[in-house]
Amino acid sequence: MATRWLDPEQQRAWRAWLSVSELVPRVLDAQLQRDAGLSHTAYVVLAMLSEAPGRARRMSDLARRANQSQSRLSHTVGRLEERGWVRRERASEDGRGNLAVLTDAGWDLVRQVAPGHAEAVRAAMFDPMTPEQTGVLADALEQVLERLDPDHSLRVEHGADAAPQR
């Protein structure tokens, strides 16, 4: 079978994707470090907890949602615990497994940092595009997701659990 090389337009899209996937996290990290002394990785953990019912998730579910290995998540949660933003608890419903729980101080931090983070995402990703381009990008990325995760077991659906706890 002959090698299927990328055509020029595919190569252009691929290279743009590689650059964007490196540069956007850097911009978001810089904003979060400046505003809260927090990495984007840690913020994602806090955000995933803020959206969960009772502001708590099983560590295994949190690792999947935050796109971290169990080991890396454990270290991230440990750093967040040291700062008083998260605590760990035993899962009460079955006594197996651990939960990460967003503390009131962590919730306050998320509410404080989220507006600046949303603005940084908007400025980096969406301000350069028209609404039509945003729609095309969303459609294209959803098609890629369908190929990579056809049973929807790996992706995190927006608002899948509940609205953020107030």
Summary of the structure (lengths in Angstrom):
residues: 166
radius of gyration: 18.2
end to end distance: 57.3
largest distance: 58.9
contacts: 415
relative contact order: 0.12
helix: 63%
strand: 8%
